[in-house]
């Protein structure tokens, strides 16, 4: 019996295929573009501490390796995985719709806790989740009517955009005057503000420094279908699944036939008979992107059936014969995109117009060593109720979460060995 108390995989694909069979109405898509625009609203920040995340370097190799085929025609940019700066990236932490207005919420990236709050429909503020007074979690406090974070312990308040302490209730005006309060000590403003923004419905934070550094860093990736198709979202935490393992799982269509017993994954697979139409690794500033395109026909399924036929010594079966028929998806290409380090999209596009009627998007947050947060969206012409998405997707994720948990101890043990001195 498979256990699943965490999160795992590329839910969108099946979850939405299940709950959106109706959506087979063609809806024009948009052309894929490499133009990643700067956000319209970013909170100003001071400095940020260094996060130790070298453990997660392998996510880059893992995602790439999961998608490579010897038959692919490849275009590869010169990319150094060893020097990839994980701090100097924007990270997705929670869907904007999951934040209550003016309510502090704790999120975690690379084992560092942050407190965020949505102060308007398109603006968020973020600090390290520790009051400089006693170290208590600011996420346990509240957002004041002035839009500041107030600690629940002693009532100190902090500007969410700068980290400055703006109020200490225990500091009162001297008895001889009622005009001004005692100056707040500079050490009281030692908390750290973090650049944060809402981009395409997702809240992103930048753990690598202040606003100036954030503006120079690669911006959050654009989902080219956002705004053209309706987005139905899900979210799940995996407290026992490491980030690189989860990303590698999402980027691996070959397991879908077996772990999920669903042949729709085969559209994105490659085989010795059917190679990728294109396989590109592109450098984008200080980040990079992998994109593959392939004929969305049966591949692994066909090979598996051939072996079954041979074992049964029945010659060419009816199922095998079906594979020789005209491919009903021959005017489309199955496309997979991984934008390092956290965004994945999968969809079928028209070869001429590049239009799509359905897309699955995945955002994977590196919560910490052995922990991750999975956020996904199904994009189509209809809005699927969120409760239905979660009902279907969480059940779908449970199909191979236990497999990832059993894999993790071996992967992390080998990785620990490679970092030992």
C-alpha positions in Angstrom: 0.0 0.0 0.0 1.4 3.4 -1.0 1.6 6.1 1.6 1.4 9.7 0.7 1.5 12.4 3.3 3.6 14.7 1.3 3.6 16.2 -2.1 5.1 15.1 -5.3 4.5 15.4 -9.0 3.4 16.9 -12.1 -0.2 16.8 -11.0 -1.5 19.3 -13.3 -1.2 17.0 -16.3 -3.5 14.3 -15.1 -5.5 16.1 -12.5 -6.6 18.5 -15.2 -7.0 15.9 -17.8 -9.4 14.2 -15.5 -11.3 17.3 -14.4 -11.2 19.0 -17.8 -12.2 16.5 -20.4 -14.8 19.1 -21.5 -12.1 21.5 -22.4 -11.4 20.0 -25.8 -12.6 23.2 -27.4 -9.8 24.8 -29.2 -8.6 28.1 -27.8 -5.9 30.1 -29.5 -2.7 30.2 -27.6 0.2 32.6 -27.7 3.6 32.4 -29.3 6.3 31.4 -26.9 8.6 34.2 -26.1 11.9 34.6 -24.3 11.1 38.1 -23.2 10.9 38.1 -19.4 9.6 41.4 -18.2 10.5 43.2 -14.9 7.8 43.1 -12.3 5.5 46.1 -11.9 5.6 46.1 -8.1 8.6 45.1 -5.9 9.1 45.9 -2.3 12.3 47.8 -1.4 14.6 45.9 0.8 17.8 46.2 2.9 20.4 43.4 3.1 19.8 39.7 3.4 21.8 37.0 5.1 23.6 34.3 3.1 21.7 31.1 2.6 23.5 27.8 2.4 22.0 26.0 -0.6 24.8 24.3 -2.4 23.0 21.1 -1.6 20.4 21.9 -4.3 22.9 22.4 -7.1 22.0 18.9 -8.5 18.5 20.1 -9.4 19.9 21.6 -12.6 21.6 18.4 -13.7 18.6 16.3 -12.6 16.0 18.3 -14.6 18.2 18.3 -17.7 19.1 14.6 -17.4 15.5 13.6 -17.1 14.7 15.0 -20.5 17.7 14.0 -22.7 17.5 11.5 -25.5 20.3 10.3 -27.7 18.1 11.0 -30.8 17.6 14.7 -30.0 18.9 17.4 -32.2 20.3 19.7 -29.6 21.4 23.3 -29.2 23.3 23.7 -26.0 24.5 27.0 -24.4 27.6 27.1 -22.3 26.3 26.8 -18.8 28.3 26.2 -15.6 26.1 24.3 -13.1 28.8 24.7 -10.4 28.7 28.5 -10.5 25.0 28.9 -10.7 24.0 31.4 -8.1 20.9 30.1 -6.3 20.6 33.1 -4.0 20.5 35.4 -7.0 17.1 34.1 -8.2 13.4 34.8 -7.5 11.6 31.9 -5.8 7.8 31.1 -5.9 6.5 30.7 -2.3 2.6 30.8 -2.4 -0.3 31.6 -4.8 -1.5 35.1 -4.3 -5.0 33.8 -3.9 -3.9 31.9 -0.8 -2.9 35.0 1.1 -5.5 36.8 3.2 -5.3 40.6 2.8 -3.2 42.2 5.6 -2.5 38.9 7.4 1.1 37.8 8.0 2.0 34.4 6.6 5.2 32.4 7.1 7.0 30.9 4.1 10.4 29.2 3.9 13.1 29.1 1.3 16.4 27.2 1.8 15.6 26.6 5.5 15.3 30.4 6.1 11.9 31.6 7.4 10.2 34.7 6.0 7.0 36.6 6.8 5.0 37.9 4.0 1.7 39.9 3.8 -0.5 41.1 0.9 -1.3 44.7 1.5 -3.2 45.2 -1.8 -4.3 43.0 -4.6 -1.0 43.4 -6.4 1.5 44.2 -3.7 3.3 42.2 -1.0 5.8 43.0 1.7 8.4 40.6 3.2 10.8 40.4 6.1 12.9 37.8 7.8 10.6 36.0 10.2 12.4 37.1 13.4 11.9 40.2 15.5 15.2 41.8 16.3 14.1 42.4 19.9 13.8 38.8 21.2 13.8 36.7 18.0 10.1 35.8 18.1 8.4 35.0 14.8 6.8 38.1 13.2 4.4 35.8 11.4 2.7 35.2 14.7 1.9 38.9 14.9 -0.3 41.1 12.8 -0.3 43.8 10.1 -1.3 47.2 11.5 -3.6 49.7 10.0 -0.5 51.6 9.0 0.6 48.6 6.9 3.5 47.6 9.2 4.3 44.2 10.8 3.7 44.2 14.5 5.4 41.6 16.7 2.9 39.6 18.9 5.4 39.5 21.8 6.1 43.1 22.8 4.3 45.1 20.0 7.3 46.4 18.1 6.3 47.4 14.6 8.4 47.3 11.4 8.1 48.8 7.9 7.7 45.8 5.6 9.4 47.5 2.7 12.6 48.7 4.5 12.8 46.6 7.7 13.0 49.8 9.9 11.5 49.7 13.3 8.8 52.4 13.4 7.2 51.9 16.8 8.1 50.6 20.2 5.1 51.0 22.6 7.4 50.9 25.6 9.1 54.1 24.5 6.9 57.0 25.6 7.4 60.8 25.5 9.2 62.3 28.5 6.9 63.8 31.1 8.0 67.3 30.2 6.9 67.1 26.6 4.1 65.6 24.6 5.4 66.5 21.2 7.9 63.8 20.4 8.8 60.3 21.5 12.2 59.1 22.5 14.3 58.2 19.4 14.1 54.5 18.5 17.5 52.9 18.7 19.1 52.0 15.4 19.7 48.4 16.6 15.9 48.0 16.8 15.8 48.1 13.0 18.1 45.2 12.6 15.4 43.0 10.9 15.9 42.3 7.2 13.5 43.3 4.5 13.3 41.1 1.4 12.3 42.0 -2.2 8.9 40.5 -2.9 6.4 40.7 -5.7 3.2 39.2 -7.2 3.8 38.0 -10.8 1.2 36.2 -12.8 -0.8 35.2 -9.7 2.3 33.8 -7.8 4.1 35.5 -4.9 7.9 35.6 -5.4 10.7 36.5 -3.0 14.3 37.3 -3.7 16.6 35.9 -0.9 19.8 37.3 -2.5 19.9 40.8 -1.3 18.4 44.3 -1.6 16.2 45.8 -4.3 19.2 46.9 -6.4 20.4 43.3 -6.6 16.9 42.0 -7.3 16.5 44.3 -10.3 19.8 43.0 -11.7 18.9 39.4 -11.2 16.9 37.3 -13.7 13.2 38.2 -13.2 10.6 35.5 -12.5 9.8 33.5 -15.7 6.8 34.4 -17.8 4.1 31.9 -18.4 3.2 32.8 -22.1 -0.3 31.5 -21.7 -1.2 33.5 -18.6 -4.1 35.8 -19.4 -5.1 33.9 -22.5 -6.3 30.7 -20.7 -8.0 30.4 -17.4 -5.7 29.2 -14.5 -6.9 26.6 -12.0 -4.4 26.1 -9.2 -3.3 23.6 -6.5 -0.8 23.7 -3.7 0.8 21.0 -1.6 3.7 20.8 0.8 6.1 17.8 0.8 7.8 17.7 4.1 9.8 14.6 3.2 10.6 15.1 -0.5 13.7 17.0 -1.5 13.5 19.8 -4.1 15.9 18.3 -6.8 14.1 14.9 -6.5 10.7 16.6 -7.0 11.8 18.7 -9.9 13.4 15.7 -11.5 10.2 13.7 -11.1 8.1 16.4 -12.8 10.6 16.6 -15.7 10.4 12.8 -16.2 7.5 11.7 -18.4 8.8 8.1 -18.7 7.5 7.2 -15.2 3.9 8.2 -16.0 3.0 4.9 -17.8 4.1 2.9 -14.8 3.7 4.9 -11.6 0.5 6.6 -12.7 -0.8 4.1 -15.3 -1.6 6.9 -17.7 -0.4 7.0 -21.3 -0.8 10.8 -21.7 2.7 11.2 -20.3 4.0 9.3 -23.3 3.4 12.3 -25.5 6.4 14.0 -23.9 8.7 11.0 -23.9 11.3 10.0 -26.4 12.5 6.6 -27.6 15.1 5.0 -29.8 12.6 5.2 -32.6 11.2 8.7 -32.0 13.6 11.5 -31.1 13.0 15.1 -30.2 12.1 17.5 -32.9 14.3 20.0 -31.0 16.1 20.1 -27.7 17.6 23.5 -26.7 19.4 24.8 -23.6 19.4 28.6 -23.6 21.3 30.9 -21.4 19.1 33.8 -20.1 21.3 36.3 -18.4 22.3 34.7 -15.1 19.8 31.9 -15.5 19.0 29.3 -18.2 16.2 27.5 -19.8 15.7 24.0 -21.3 13.1 23.4 -23.9 12.2 20.3 -25.9 9.6 19.6 -28.6 8.5 16.1 -29.8 5.9 14.3 -31.8 3.1 13.5 -29.3 2.6 9.9 -30.3 3.0 6.7 -28.2 6.7 5.8 -27.7 7.5 4.0 -24.5 4.0 2.4 -24.7 4.8 1.1 -28.2 8.2 -0.3 -27.1 6.6 -1.9 -24.1 3.8 -3.4 -26.2 6.3 -4.8 -28.7 8.1 -6.6 -25.9 4.9 -8.0 -24.6 3.9 -9.2 -28.0 7.3 -10.9 -28.5 7.0 -12.6 -25.1 3.6 -13.8 -25.9 4.8 -14.9 -29.4 1.6 -13.6 -30.9 3.2 -11.5 -33.7 1.7 -8.1 -34.3 -1.2 -7.4 -31.9 -4.1 -5.2 -32.5 -2.6 -2.7 -30.1 0.6 -2.6 -32.0 -1.2 -2.2 -35.3 -2.9 0.9 -33.9 0.5 2.6 -33.6 1.0 2.3 -37.4 -2.1 4.3 -38.1 -2.1 8.0 -38.7 -1.2 10.0 -35.6 -4.2 12.0 -34.5 -1.8 14.6 -33.0 0.3 14.9 -36.2 -0.3 18.7 -36.5 0.9 19.3 -32.9 4.1 19.2 -30.9 4.4 18.2 -27.2 6.6 20.9 -25.6 8.4 20.8 -22.3 10.0 23.9 -20.7 12.2 24.1 -17.6 13.2 27.6 -16.6 15.8 27.3 -13.9 15.5 26.9 -11.1 11.8 26.5 -10.3 9.4 26.7 -13.2 8.2 23.9 -15.6 5.5 24.0 -18.2 4.1 21.3 -20.5 1.6 21.6 -23.4 0.8 20.6 -26.9 1.0 23.4 -29.5 0.0 23.7 -33.1 3.1 23.4 -35.3 2.0 26.4 -37.4 0.3 28.8 -35.0 2.0 27.7 -31.8 -1.5 27.9 -30.2 -2.6 25.6 -27.4 -5.9 24.7 -25.7 -4.4 23.3 -22.5 -1.2 23.8 -20.5 0.2 22.5 -17.2 2.5 24.7 -15.2 4.5 23.8 -12.1 6.3 25.9 -9.6 8.5 24.1 -7.1 9.8 26.0 -4.0 12.9 24.7 -2.2 11.7 24.9 1.3 14.8 23.3 2.7 16.9 20.1 2.7 14.4 17.3 2.3 11.4 19.6 2.0 9.7 21.3 -0.9 6.4 23.0 -1.8 4.6 22.1 -5.0 2.3 24.6 -6.7 0.7 23.8 -10.0 -1.9 25.1 -12.4 -4.0 23.8 -15.3 -4.7 26.3 -18.0 -7.7 25.9 -20.3 -10.8 27.6 -21.6 -12.8 26.8 -18.5 -12.2 27.5 -14.8 -12.2 24.3 -12.8 -13.4 24.5 -9.2 -10.4 24.5 -6.9 -11.7 21.9 -4.6 -12.1 19.5 -7.6 -8.5 20.2 -8.6 -7.2 19.4 -5.2 -9.4 16.3 -4.9 -8.0 14.9 -8.2 -4.4 16.1 -8.0 -3.7 15.1 -4.4 -4.9 11.6 -5.2 -2.8 11.6 -8.3 0.3 12.8 -6.4 -0.2 9.9 -3.9 0.5 7.4 -6.7 4.2 7.9 -6.6 5.0 10.0 -3.5 6.1 6.9 -1.6 8.4 6.0 -4.4 10.1 9.3 -4.2 10.4 9.0 -0.4 12.1 5.6 -0.7 14.4 7.1 -3.4 15.4 10.1 -1.4 17.4 8.4 1.3 19.7 6.9 -1.3 20.0 10.0 -3.4 20.8 12.3 -0.5 23.2 9.8 1.0 25.2 9.7 -2.2 25.0 13.5 -2.5 26.3 13.9 1.1 29.3 11.7 0.2 30.2 14.0 -2.7 30.3 17.0 -0.3 32.3 15.3 2.4 35.8 16.5 2.9 
